[in-house]
Amino acid sequence: MTRTLLLLLTPLLMTACIPQAHAFDPANMPAPRALGPNNAATEWWYVSGYLPETKQAFHWAQFKVNYKGIPYFASHLAVTDLNAGTLSFQEERRQDATFAFPPLKVRQGDWTLTQTGSADTAPFILNAGPLQLTLTPQKGPVVHPPGYSGTAEVGRLYYQSVTRLALSGTIAGQPASGIAWFDHQWGDQTPGQAALWDWFGVHLSDGSDLMLYRVKTPAGKVVQLAGSEVGADGVAREVRGLTMTPQRTWVSPSGRTYVLDWTVASERGTLTLKAVRDQQELLSKSTSVAYWEGAVQGDGTWGGNAVKAEGMGEFVGGALSRAEGGLFGP
């Protein structure tokens, strides 16, 4: 543990201590409906969406960390106005958080995600800064095959999603509507340090939803390539024969290089996925991670049919340096 992290956690050491995190067990997969908190080293809930009709995109994430019995909480959100071509980013660092299930309730400071009932179709209410949204599941929760992301080498995270939610409400005071994506992951992985990744959550025009995950070591070696398709029947199935081929890259103002355009191929078909806007890098001081998070779109052939794809991409660029406000970097 670095001196910087010790200074950050000292107030918590004086006020709170929790049992050490449970070890990840690949033989013990979660139930799809179990969206609540776990005693894990790393856990997060995530809601994002590309809303082409209202020219918006957003990303909200809540993190819960158990560092050797010391709790730590962080949440942040990003809002992209595609009309104005602007990105805003906010972080919540107050160590005032609660988590409950069922139904799911996640809170840090004044930011909350609450499901209004215990049924799978019960709407979620997300009230976080500029986000005032109602998210109504159109499919039930799933566990993505093989049940987790990552490997023993870089750490593993159980992986659940509600892949398609009807969205209504306001973003930064402007009407918002479209389709959103919800993720819940937890396990023993340390993002940005032990593991990097390239991820997509996209909605296809045929009514199916596609999750793509390319997990890497900090040196860039790919250790896992996973894909999951959630059909109109709400069942998550492995995407077999998957490849994700990098195409166009972009160098951010921080000097990091991100692949923003991709070719995806599998036994189900071939897609091209491209960033809607390049300048979507987030430098999160609360999690000490740099990553690109933004809207993507594309087209191709899937399941024998021509399809359009719209959704979000997330590409992790690594840990923040000390000069950038990071806790662990050089």
C-alpha positions as CSV (number, residue, x, y, z in Angstrom):
1,M,0.0,0.0,0.0
2,T,1.4,3.4,-0.9
3,R,1.7,6.3,1.5
4,T,-0.8,8.2,-0.5
5,L,-3.4,5.5,-0.1
6,L,-2.7,5.2,3.6
7,L,-3.4,8.9,4.0
8,L,-6.6,8.5,2.1
9,L,-7.8,5.6,4.1
10,T,-6.7,6.8,7.6
11,P,-10.1,8.4,8.4
12,L,-11.7,5.1,7.5
13,L,-9.4,3.1,9.6
14,M,-10.4,5.2,12.6
15,T,-14.1,4.7,12.0
16,A,-14.9,1.4,10.1
17,C,-13.6,-2.1,9.7
18,I,-15.3,-4.9,7.8
19,P,-14.6,-8.6,7.4
20,Q,-12.0,-9.5,4.8
21,A,-13.4,-10.0,1.2
22,H,-14.5,-13.4,0.1
23,A,-12.3,-15.2,-2.4
24,F,-13.6,-15.5,-6.0
25,D,-14.9,-19.0,-6.6
26,P,-15.5,-20.0,-10.2
27,A,-17.5,-23.0,-9.1
28,N,-20.1,-20.8,-7.4
29,M,-21.9,-18.7,-10.0
30,P,-24.4,-16.1,-9.0
31,A,-28.1,-16.2,-9.7
32,P,-29.1,-13.7,-12.4
33,R,-31.6,-11.9,-10.1
34,A,-29.1,-11.4,-7.2
35,L,-28.2,-7.8,-8.0
36,G,-27.3,-6.8,-4.5
37,P,-24.1,-6.1,-2.7
38,N,-21.4,-8.7,-1.9
39,N,-18.4,-8.9,0.3
40,A,-15.9,-8.6,-2.5
41,A,-12.6,-6.9,-3.0
42,T,-14.0,-4.9,-5.9
43,E,-17.6,-4.4,-6.8
44,W,-19.5,-2.0,-9.1
45,W,-22.9,-1.1,-10.5
46,Y,-23.0,0.7,-13.9
47,V,-25.6,2.3,-16.1
48,S,-24.9,3.8,-19.5
49,G,-26.6,4.7,-22.7
50,Y,-26.3,6.2,-26.1
51,L,-29.4,8.1,-27.0
52,P,-29.2,9.0,-30.6
53,E,-32.7,10.5,-30.8
54,T,-32.0,13.1,-28.1
55,K,-28.3,13.4,-29.1
56,Q,-27.0,12.4,-25.7
57,A,-24.8,9.8,-24.0
58,F,-24.1,9.1,-20.4
59,H,-22.3,6.8,-18.0
60,W,-22.7,6.4,-14.2
61,A,-20.8,4.0,-12.0
62,Q,-20.8,3.2,-8.3
63,F,-17.7,1.4,-6.8
64,K,-17.5,-0.5,-3.5
65,V,-14.0,-1.7,-2.4
66,N,-12.9,-3.9,0.5
67,Y,-9.2,-3.3,0.8
68,K,-8.0,-5.9,3.5
69,G,-11.0,-5.1,5.6
70,I,-11.1,-1.3,4.9
71,P,-14.1,-0.1,3.0
72,Y,-13.8,2.6,0.3
73,F,-16.5,4.0,-2.0
74,A,-16.4,6.1,-5.2
75,S,-18.9,7.0,-7.8
76,H,-18.7,9.1,-11.0
77,L,-20.7,10.1,-14.0
78,A,-20.1,11.4,-17.5
79,V,-22.5,13.2,-19.7
80,T,-22.0,13.9,-23.4
81,D,-24.0,16.5,-25.3
82,L,-23.6,15.3,-28.9
83,N,-25.3,18.5,-30.2
84,A,-22.8,20.8,-28.5
85,G,-19.9,18.3,-28.7
86,T,-19.1,18.6,-25.0
87,L,-18.3,16.1,-22.2
88,S,-18.8,16.8,-18.5
89,F,-17.4,14.5,-15.7
90,Q,-18.2,14.5,-12.0
91,E,-17.0,12.4,-9.1
92,E,-18.5,11.6,-5.7
93,R,-15.9,10.9,-3.0
94,R,-17.7,11.3,0.3
95,Q,-17.5,8.1,2.3
96,D,-21.2,8.1,3.0
97,A,-22.7,5.1,1.2
98,T,-25.4,2.5,1.7
99,F,-26.2,-0.7,-0.3
100,A,-29.3,-2.9,0.1
101,F,-31.2,-5.7,-1.7
102,P,-33.9,-6.7,-2.4
103,P,-35.0,-4.5,-4.0
104,L,-31.7,-3.0,-5.1
105,K,-30.7,0.4,-3.5
106,V,-27.3,1.9,-4.1
107,R,-26.4,5.3,-2.6
108,Q,-23.3,7.5,-2.2
109,G,-23.9,11.0,-0.9
110,D,-26.9,12.3,-2.8
111,W,-26.6,10.0,-5.8
112,T,-28.9,7.0,-5.8
113,L,-29.9,4.1,-7.9
114,T,-33.1,2.4,-6.6
115,Q,-35.2,-0.4,-8.0
116,T,-38.9,0.3,-7.3
117,G,-39.8,-3.3,-6.6
118,S,-38.5,-6.9,-6.4
119,A,-39.9,-8.1,-9.8
120,D,-37.4,-8.3,-12.6
121,T,-39.4,-5.8,-14.6
122,A,-39.6,-3.2,-11.8
123,P,-38.2,0.2,-13.0
124,F,-34.9,1.6,-11.6
125,I,-34.7,5.2,-10.6
126,L,-31.3,6.9,-11.1
127,N,-30.9,10.3,-9.5
128,A,-27.3,11.4,-9.7
129,G,-26.4,15.1,-10.3
130,P,-27.6,15.9,-13.9
131,L,-29.1,12.4,-14.3
132,Q,-32.8,12.1,-13.4
133,L,-33.8,8.9,-15.1
134,T,-36.4,6.1,-15.0
135,L,-35.0,2.8,-16.4
136,T,-37.6,0.1,-17.1
137,P,-36.2,-3.4,-17.9
138,Q,-37.3,-4.8,-21.2
139,K,-35.5,-8.1,-20.5
140,G,-34.7,-9.9,-17.3
141,P,-31.2,-10.0,-15.7
142,V,-28.6,-12.4,-17.1
143,V,-25.3,-13.9,-16.1
144,H,-22.9,-13.6,-19.1
145,P,-21.2,-16.9,-20.1
146,P,-18.9,-18.1,-18.6
147,G,-20.2,-16.2,-15.6
148,Y,-17.3,-13.9,-15.1
149,S,-14.8,-11.7,-16.8
150,G,-11.0,-12.0,-16.4
151,T,-8.7,-14.8,-15.5
152,A,-6.8,-16.1,-12.5
153,E,-3.8,-14.2,-13.8
154,V,-5.4,-10.7,-13.8
155,G,-8.3,-11.4,-11.4
156,R,-11.9,-12.3,-12.0
157,L,-15.3,-10.6,-11.7
158,Y,-18.7,-12.2,-11.6
159,Y,-20.7,-10.5,-14.4
160,Q,-24.5,-9.8,-14.5
161,S,-26.4,-7.4,-16.7
162,V,-29.8,-6.1,-17.6
163,T,-29.0,-5.4,-21.2
164,R,-32.0,-3.5,-22.4
165,L,-33.9,-0.9,-20.4
166,A,-36.3,1.8,-21.7
167,L,-35.1,5.1,-20.6
168,S,-37.0,8.3,-19.9
169,G,-36.4,11.5,-17.8
170,T,-33.9,14.3,-18.1
171,I,-30.2,14.7,-18.5
172,A,-28.8,18.1,-17.4
173,G,-32.4,19.4,-17.5
174,Q,-33.0,18.3,-21.1
175,P,-35.5,15.6,-22.1
176,A,-33.9,12.2,-22.6
177,S,-35.2,9.0,-24.1
178,G,-33.8,5.8,-25.6
179,I,-32.3,2.5,-24.4
180,A,-29.8,1.9,-21.6
181,W,-27.6,-0.9,-20.3
182,F,-27.0,-2.0,-16.7
183,D,-24.0,-4.0,-15.4
184,H,-23.1,-5.4,-12.0
185,Q,-19.7,-7.0,-11.4
186,W,-17.7,-8.1,-8.4
187,G,-14.7,-10.2,-7.5
188,D,-10.9,-10.0,-6.9
189,Q,-9.8,-7.9,-9.8
190,T,-8.1,-4.5,-9.5
191,P,-9.1,-2.5,-12.6
192,G,-6.4,-0.3,-14.2
193,Q,-3.6,-2.0,-12.4
194,A,-3.9,-5.8,-12.7
195,A,-6.2,-5.7,-15.7
196,L,-7.1,-3.6,-18.7
197,W,-10.0,-4.2,-21.1
198,D,-11.8,-3.2,-24.3
199,W,-15.6,-3.6,-23.8
200,F,-18.8,-3.0,-25.7
201,G,-22.4,-3.2,-24.7
202,V,-24.5,-2.6,-27.9
203,H,-28.1,-3.0,-28.9
204,L,-28.8,-4.5,-32.3
205,S,-31.7,-3.5,-34.5
206,D,-33.0,-7.1,-34.6
207,G,-33.8,-6.8,-30.8
208,S,-30.7,-8.6,-29.5
209,D,-28.0,-7.2,-27.3
210,L,-24.3,-7.9,-27.6
211,M,-21.6,-7.8,-24.9
212,L,-18.0,-8.0,-26.0
213,Y,-15.0,-8.2,-23.6
214,R,-11.3,-8.3,-24.4
215,V,-9.3,-8.5,-21.1
216,K,-5.6,-7.7,-21.1
217,T,-2.6,-7.5,-18.8
218,P,-1.1,-4.1,-18.1
219,A,1.5,-5.0,-20.7
220,G,-1.2,-5.5,-23.3
221,K,-1.4,-9.3,-23.6
222,V,-4.9,-10.5,-24.3
223,V,-5.9,-13.1,-21.7
224,Q,-9.6,-13.4,-22.3
225,L,-11.9,-12.8,-25.2
226,A,-15.6,-13.2,-24.4
227,G,-18.9,-12.4,-26.1
228,S,-22.5,-12.8,-25.0
229,E,-25.6,-12.3,-27.0
230,V,-28.9,-11.8,-25.2
231,G,-31.7,-12.6,-27.7
232,A,-35.2,-11.4,-27.9
233,D,-36.1,-14.3,-25.6
234,G,-33.9,-12.8,-22.9
235,V,-31.4,-15.7,-22.8
236,A,-27.7,-15.0,-22.7
237,R,-25.7,-17.2,-25.1
238,E,-21.9,-17.4,-25.7
239,V,-20.7,-15.8,-29.0
240,R,-18.5,-18.5,-30.5
241,G,-15.6,-18.0,-32.8
242,L,-15.2,-14.4,-31.7
243,T,-12.5,-12.0,-32.9
244,M,-12.1,-8.3,-32.1
245,T,-9.7,-6.7,-34.6
246,P,-8.5,-3.1,-33.8
247,Q,-8.8,-0.6,-36.6
248,R,-8.4,3.2,-36.0
249,T,-6.6,4.5,-33.0
250,W,-6.7,7.9,-31.2
251,V,-4.2,9.5,-28.9
252,S,-5.8,11.4,-26.1
253,P,-4.6,14.7,-24.5
254,S,-3.1,12.6,-21.7
255,G,-0.9,10.8,-24.2
256,R,-2.7,7.4,-24.0
257,T,-3.7,5.5,-27.2
258,Y,-7.2,4.0,-27.5
259,V,-8.6,1.9,-30.3
260,L,-11.8,3.5,-31.2
261,D,-12.9,1.6,-34.4
262,W,-13.2,-2.2,-34.5
263,T,-14.1,-5.1,-36.7
264,V,-16.0,-7.9,-34.8
265,A,-16.4,-11.3,-36.3
266,S,-17.9,-14.6,-35.1
267,E,-20.0,-17.5,-36.1
268,R,-23.0,-15.2,-35.8
269,G,-21.7,-12.6,-38.3
270,T,-19.5,-9.5,-38.7
271,L,-19.9,-6.0,-37.4
272,T,-18.0,-2.8,-37.6
273,L,-18.1,-0.6,-34.5
274,K,-17.0,3.0,-34.5
275,A,-16.8,5.8,-31.9
276,V,-19.4,8.5,-32.3
277,R,-17.0,11.1,-30.7
278,D,-13.3,10.7,-30.1
279,Q,-12.7,13.0,-27.1
280,Q,-14.3,10.8,-24.4
281,E,-11.4,10.1,-22.1
282,L,-12.1,10.1,-18.4
283,L,-9.4,10.6,-15.8
284,S,-11.0,9.3,-12.6
285,K,-9.1,10.4,-9.5
286,S,-11.5,8.6,-7.2
287,T,-10.6,5.3,-8.8
288,S,-7.1,6.2,-10.1
289,V,-8.0,4.9,-13.5
290,A,-7.9,6.5,-17.0
291,Y,-10.4,5.2,-19.6
292,W,-12.3,6.0,-22.7
293,E,-16.1,5.8,-22.3
294,G,-18.5,6.9,-25.0
295,A,-21.1,6.2,-27.6
296,V,-20.4,3.8,-30.5
297,Q,-22.4,2.8,-33.6
298,G,-22.0,0.4,-36.5
299,D,-23.5,-2.1,-38.8
300,G,-23.0,-5.4,-40.4
301,T,-24.6,-8.8,-40.7
302,W,-25.7,-10.8,-37.6
303,G,-27.7,-14.0,-37.5
304,G,-28.0,-13.9,-41.3
305,N,-29.7,-10.4,-41.2
306,A,-28.4,-6.9,-41.9
307,V,-28.3,-5.0,-38.6
308,K,-27.5,-1.6,-37.1
309,A,-25.7,-1.4,-33.8
310,E,-25.8,1.4,-31.2
311,G,-24.4,1.4,-27.6
312,M,-21.4,2.2,-25.5
313,G,-17.7,1.3,-25.5
314,E,-15.2,1.3,-22.6
315,F,-11.5,1.0,-23.1
316,V,-9.3,1.1,-20.1
317,G,-6.0,3.0,-20.5
318,G,-4.4,2.2,-17.2
319,A,-3.7,3.8,-13.8
320,L,-3.4,7.5,-13.4
321,S,0.1,8.9,-12.6
322,R,0.7,10.8,-9.4
323,A,0.9,14.0,-11.5
324,E,-2.6,13.3,-12.8
325,G,-3.9,12.8,-9.2
326,G,-3.6,9.0,-9.1
327,L,-2.8,7.0,-6.1
328,F,-0.7,4.2,-7.6
329,G,1.0,5.4,-10.8
330,P,4.5,6.7,-11.2
